């Protein structure tokens, strides 16, 4: 998804035709239009991203011996999760 957002941004500035094709895409178009117009993230996307971050943090906590690494990564993930949750659905 981040790569699609970067492509949408780049095409909006460099290729209006490709920008329009991305927005008209059957699968990705609705999500990209929501992001471009309202900076919205679908509820399914929020659940998936926060779930993946939580699972990754759990794996990190179970496999690393350095607690500060887990704490630092957890703090970054918490900030990203707060941003994701702050976006409209």
MIPASE-422560 format. One record per atom (N, C-alpha, C): chain; atom name; x, y, z; residue number from 0. Coordinates in nm, 2 decimals. Atoms other than C-alpha are relative to their C-alpha. Layout:
A/CA/X/Y/Z/NUM;
...
% end
This chain:
A/N/0.08/-0.12/0.00/0;
A/CA/0.00/0.00/0.00/0;
A/C/0.09/0.13/0.00/0;
A/N/-0.08/-0.13/0.01/1;
A/CA/0.27/0.26/0.07/1;
A/C/0.06/0.02/-0.14/1;
A/N/-0.05/-0.02/0.14/2;
A/CA/0.41/0.20/-0.28/2;
A/C/-0.11/0.05/-0.09/2;
A/N/0.11/-0.05/0.08/3;
A/CA/0.07/0.25/-0.43/3;
A/C/-0.02/0.15/0.03/3;
A/N/0.02/-0.14/-0.04/4;
A/CA/0.04/0.58/-0.24/4;
A/C/0.11/0.09/-0.06/4;
A/N/-0.11/-0.07/0.07/5;
A/CA/0.38/0.69/-0.37/5;
A/C/-0.02/0.01/-0.15/5;
A/N/0.03/0.00/0.14/6;
A/CA/0.29/0.59/-0.72/6;
A/C/-0.11/0.10/-0.03/6;
A/N/0.11/-0.09/0.02/7;
A/CA/-0.04/0.78/-0.69/7;
A/C/0.05/0.15/0.00/7;
A/N/-0.06/-0.13/-0.02/8;
A/CA/0.15/1.09/-0.57/8;
A/C/0.08/0.04/-0.12/8;
A/N/-0.09/-0.03/0.11/9;
A/CA/0.41/1.07/-0.84/9;
A/C/-0.07/0.01/-0.13/9;
A/N/0.08/-0.01/0.12/10;
A/CA/0.16/1.00/-1.12/10;
A/C/-0.08/0.13/-0.01/10;
A/N/0.08/-0.12/0.00/11;
A/CA/-0.05/1.30/-1.01/11;
A/C/0.08/0.12/-0.05/11;
A/N/-0.08/-0.11/0.04/12;
A/CA/0.25/1.52/-1.08/12;
A/C/0.06/-0.02/-0.14/12;
A/N/-0.07/0.02/0.12/13;
A/CA/0.40/1.35/-1.38/13;
A/C/-0.08/-0.06/-0.11/13;
A/N/0.08/0.07/0.11/14;
A/CA/0.14/1.15/-1.57/14;
A/C/-0.15/-0.01/0.04/14;
A/N/0.15/0.00/-0.04/15;
A/CA/-0.23/1.24/-1.53/15;
A/C/-0.07/-0.12/-0.05/15;
A/N/0.06/0.12/0.05/16;
A/CA/-0.32/0.94/-1.75/16;
A/C/0.02/-0.12/0.09/16;
A/N/-0.03/0.11/-0.09/17;
A/CA/-0.15/0.69/-1.52/17;
A/C/-0.07/0.02/0.14/17;
A/N/0.07/-0.04/-0.12/18;
A/CA/-0.29/0.88/-1.22/18;
A/C/-0.15/-0.04/-0.01/18;
A/N/0.14/0.03/0.02/19;
A/CA/-0.64/0.84/-1.36/19;
A/C/-0.02/-0.16/-0.01/19;
A/N/0.01/0.14/0.00/20;
A/CA/-0.58/0.47/-1.43/20;
A/C/0.01/-0.07/0.13/20;
A/N/0.00/0.06/-0.14/21;
A/CA/-0.48/0.40/-1.07/21;
A/C/-0.13/0.03/0.07/21;
A/N/0.13/-0.03/-0.07/22;
A/CA/-0.79/0.58/-0.94/22;
A/C/-0.12/-0.08/-0.06/22;
A/N/0.11/0.08/0.06/23;
A/CA/-1.01/0.38/-1.18/23;
A/C/0.02/-0.15/0.02/23;
A/N/-0.03/0.14/-0.02/24;
A/CA/-0.85/0.04/-1.08/24;
A/C/-0.11/-0.06/0.08/24;
A/N/0.11/0.07/-0.06/25;
A/CA/-1.12/-0.21/-0.98/25;
A/C/0.03/-0.03/0.15/25;
A/N/-0.04/0.04/-0.13/26;
A/CA/-0.93/-0.33/-0.67/26;
A/C/0.05/0.11/0.09/26;
A/N/-0.07/-0.10/-0.08/27;
A/CA/-0.72/-0.04/-0.55/27;
A/C/-0.06/0.14/-0.01/27;
A/N/0.05/-0.13/0.02/28;
A/CA/-0.91/0.25/-0.69/28;
A/C/-0.08/0.06/0.11/28;
A/N/0.07/-0.06/-0.11/29;
A/CA/-1.16/0.30/-0.41/29;
A/C/0.08/0.04/0.12/29;
A/N/-0.09/-0.03/-0.11/30;
A/CA/-0.89/0.28/-0.14/30;
A/C/0.08/0.13/-0.03/30;
A/N/-0.09/-0.12/0.04/31;
A/CA/-0.67/0.53/-0.33/31;
A/C/-0.08/0.13/-0.01/31;
A/N/0.09/-0.12/0.00/32;
A/CA/-0.96/0.77/-0.39/32;
A/C/-0.03/0.05/0.14/32;
A/N/0.03/-0.04/-0.14/33;
A/CA/-1.05/0.76/-0.02/33;
A/C/0.12/0.07/0.06/33;
A/N/-0.12/-0.06/-0.06/34;
A/CA/-0.69/0.84/0.07/34;
A/C/0.02/0.14/-0.06/34;
A/N/-0.03/-0.12/0.07/35;
A/CA/-0.65/1.11/-0.19/35;
A/C/-0.10/0.11/0.04/35;
A/N/0.10/-0.10/-0.03/36;
A/CA/-0.98/1.29/-0.10/36;
A/C/-0.01/0.03/0.15/36;
A/N/0.03/-0.02/-0.14/37;
A/CA/-1.01/1.23/0.27/37;
A/C/0.11/-0.04/0.10/37;
A/N/-0.10/0.07/-0.08/38;
A/CA/-0.69/1.07/0.39/38;
A/C/-0.05/-0.10/0.09/38;
A/N/0.07/0.11/-0.07/39;
A/CA/-0.91/0.78/0.50/39;
A/C/0.07/-0.13/-0.02/39;
A/N/-0.04/0.14/0.01/40;
A/CA/-0.80/0.43/0.58/40;
A/C/-0.11/-0.09/0.04/40;
A/N/0.12/0.09/-0.03/41;
A/CA/-1.06/0.15/0.57/41;
A/C/0.03/-0.08/0.13/41;
A/N/-0.01/0.07/-0.13/42;
A/CA/-1.13/-0.03/0.90/42;
A/C/0.08/-0.13/-0.02/42;
A/N/-0.08/0.12/0.02/43;
A/CA/-1.00/-0.36/0.75/43;
A/C/0.15/0.03/-0.01/43;
A/N/-0.14/-0.03/0.01/44;
A/CA/-0.67/-0.19/0.67/44;
A/C/0.06/0.04/0.13/44;
A/N/-0.04/-0.03/-0.14/45;
A/CA/-0.65/-0.05/1.02/45;
A/C/0.03/-0.12/0.08/45;
A/N/-0.01/0.12/-0.08/46;
A/CA/-0.71/-0.38/1.18/46;
A/C/0.12/-0.09/-0.05/46;
A/N/-0.12/0.08/0.05/47;
A/CA/-0.46/-0.56/0.95/47;
A/C/0.13/0.06/0.03/47;
A/N/-0.13/-0.06/-0.03/48;
A/CA/-0.19/-0.31/1.00/48;
A/C/0.04/0.00/0.14/48;
A/N/-0.03/0.01/-0.14/49;
A/CA/-0.22/-0.29/1.37/49;
A/C/0.02/-0.14/0.05/49;
A/N/-0.02/0.14/-0.04/50;
A/CA/-0.25/-0.66/1.40/50;
A/C/0.14/-0.05/-0.04/50;
A/N/-0.14/0.04/0.05/51;
A/CA/0.07/-0.71/1.19/51;
A/C/0.10/0.06/0.09/51;
A/N/-0.10/-0.06/-0.09/52;
A/CA/0.26/-0.46/1.40/52;
A/C/0.00/-0.07/0.14/52;
A/N/0.01/0.07/-0.13/53;
A/CA/0.14/-0.63/1.72/53;
A/C/0.07/-0.14/-0.01/53;
A/N/-0.07/0.13/0.02/54;
A/CA/0.25/-0.97/1.59/54;
A/C/0.15/0.01/-0.01/54;
A/N/-0.14/-0.03/0.02/55;
A/CA/0.58/-0.83/1.48/55;
A/C/0.07/0.03/0.13/55;
A/N/-0.05/-0.03/-0.13/56;
A/CA/0.64/-0.68/1.82/56;
A/C/0.01/-0.12/0.09/56;
A/N/0.00/0.12/-0.08/57;
A/CA/0.55/-1.00/1.99/57;
A/C/0.12/-0.09/-0.04/57;
A/N/-0.11/0.08/0.04/58;
A/CA/0.80/-1.19/1.78/58;
A/C/0.13/0.06/0.04/58;
A/N/-0.13/-0.07/-0.05/59;
A/CA/1.07/-0.93/1.85/59;
A/C/0.02/-0.02/0.14/59;
A/N/-0.01/0.01/-0.14/60;
A/CA/1.00/-0.95/2.22/60;
A/C/0.05/-0.14/0.04/60;
A/N/-0.03/0.14/-0.03/61;
A/CA/1.03/-1.33/2.22/61;
A/C/0.14/-0.04/-0.05/61;
A/N/-0.13/0.04/0.06/62;
A/CA/1.35/-1.34/2.01/62;
A/C/0.12/0.09/0.03/62;
A/N/-0.11/-0.08/-0.03/63;
A/CA/1.56/-1.06/2.13/63;
A/C/0.03/0.01/0.15/63;
A/N/-0.04/-0.01/-0.14/64;
A/CA/1.76/-1.03/2.45/64;
A/C/0.01/0.14/0.05/64;
A/N/-0.01/-0.14/-0.03/65;
A/CA/1.78/-0.65/2.44/65;
A/C/-0.14/0.06/0.02/65;
A/N/0.13/-0.06/-0.03/66;
A/CA/1.48/-0.50/2.61/66;
A/C/-0.02/0.14/-0.06/66;
A/N/0.01/-0.14/0.05/67;
A/CA/1.56/-0.15/2.49/67;
A/C/-0.03/0.00/-0.15/67;
A/N/0.04/0.01/0.14/68;
A/CA/1.53/-0.27/2.13/68;
A/C/-0.15/-0.02/-0.01/68;
A/N/0.15/0.03/0.00/69;
A/CA/1.18/-0.40/2.20/69;
A/C/-0.07/0.13/0.04/69;
A/N/0.07/-0.12/-0.04/70;
A/CA/1.09/-0.08/2.38/70;
A/C/0.00/0.11/-0.10/70;
A/N/-0.02/-0.11/0.10/71;
A/CA/1.22/0.15/2.11/71;
A/C/-0.09/-0.04/-0.12/71;
A/N/0.08/0.04/0.11/72;
A/CA/1.05/-0.05/1.83/72;
A/C/-0.15/0.01/0.04/72;
A/N/0.14/-0.01/-0.05/73;
A/CA/0.73/-0.07/2.04/73;
A/C/-0.05/0.15/0.00/73;
A/N/0.04/-0.14/0.00/74;
A/CA/0.73/0.31/2.08/74;
A/C/-0.02/0.05/-0.14/74;
A/N/0.02/-0.04/0.14/75;
A/CA/0.77/0.37/1.71/75;
A/C/-0.13/-0.06/-0.05/75;
A/N/0.12/0.06/0.04/76;
A/CA/0.49/0.12/1.64/76;
A/C/-0.12/0.06/0.06/76;
A/N/0.11/-0.06/-0.07/77;
A/CA/0.27/0.28/1.90/77;
A/C/-0.04/0.14/-0.07/77;
A/N/0.02/-0.13/0.07/78;
A/CA/0.32/0.62/1.72/78;
A/C/-0.07/-0.02/-0.13/78;
A/N/0.05/0.03/0.13/79;
A/CA/0.24/0.47/1.39/79;
A/C/-0.15/-0.05/0.01/79;
A/N/0.13/0.05/-0.03/80;
A/CA/-0.07/0.29/1.53/80;
A/C/-0.09/0.12/0.04/80;
A/N/0.08/-0.12/-0.03/81;
A/CA/-0.19/0.62/1.68/81;
A/C/-0.04/0.08/-0.12/81;
A/N/0.03/-0.07/0.12/82;
A/CA/-0.16/0.79/1.34/82;
A/C/-0.10/-0.07/-0.08/82;
A/N/0.09/0.07/0.08/83;
A/CA/-0.34/0.51/1.17/83;
A/C/-0.15/0.01/0.06/83;
A/N/0.13/-0.01/-0.07/84;
A/CA/-0.62/0.52/1.43/84;
A/C/-0.06/0.14/-0.01/84;
A/N/0.05/-0.14/0.01/85;
A/CA/-0.65/0.90/1.39/85;
A/C/-0.06/0.03/-0.13/85;
A/N/0.06/-0.02/0.14/86;
A/CA/-0.74/0.87/1.02/86;
A/C/-0.14/-0.04/0.00/86;
A/N/0.14/0.04/0.02/87;
A/CA/-1.10/0.86/0.92/87;
A/C/-0.01/-0.13/-0.07/87;
A/N/0.02/0.13/0.06/88;
A/CA/-1.25/0.53/0.81/88;
A/C/-0.09/0.02/-0.12/88;
% end
